[in-house]
Amino acid sequence: MTRPFKIIDHTADIGIEVYGRTLKELFSTAAVALFSLISDPEQVRTTETRTVSVSAPDRESLLIRWLNELIYLWDTEHLLFSRFKIARLTSKYLDAECSGERLDPSRHDVHRDVKAATYHMLQINRDTQGYQARIIFDI
């Protein structure tokens, strides 16, 4: 595996393809990719930690709810995250520790406003190297 994620073009929106050897790694990488769309995760210090728990009826819905919960924390509290430790992950439940900091305009450039992760073209696939997901975001 050469890169953990890549940004893909999509008409009027933006998408990502993420990769992980395990589902935990896939969900963590999806979160890093999300925040790379918003700002530069390398510039985000890990001074605050939040526990995020979400549930959903299936794995695909869980991925969307996870990302939308992170977008909600960005929208409401201006929290930028750069590290994600998935403590528990089943096909219907995720519990994670997210580390980052509040937006500091003197250090963080905001690249774009990500409004929501969508179900459009959503895929989670598994092969011999692990998992791959494609997610499209409303911007």
Stockholm file with secondary structure:
# STOCKHOLM 1.0

chainA/1-139         MTRPFKIIDHTADIGIEVYGRTLKELFSTAAVALFSLISDPEQVRTTETRTVSVSAPDRESLLIRWLNELIYLWDTEHLLFSRFKIARLTSKYLDAECSGERLDPSRHDVHRDVKAATYHMLQINRDTQGYQARIIFDI
#=GR chainA/1-139 SS CCCSEEEEEETTEEEEEEEESSHHHHHHHHHHHHHHHHSCGGGCCCCEEEEEEEECSSHHHHHHHHHHHHHHHHHHHCEEEEEEEEEEECSSEEEEEEEEEECCTTTCCCCCCCCEECCTTCEEEEETTEEEEEEEEEC
#=GC SS_cons         CCCSEEEEEETTEEEEEEEESSHHHHHHHHHHHHHHHHSCGGGCCCCEEEEEEEECSSHHHHHHHHHHHHHHHHHHHCEEEEEEEEEEECSSEEEEEEEEEECCTTTCCCCCCCCEECCTTCEEEEETTEEEEEEEEEC
//
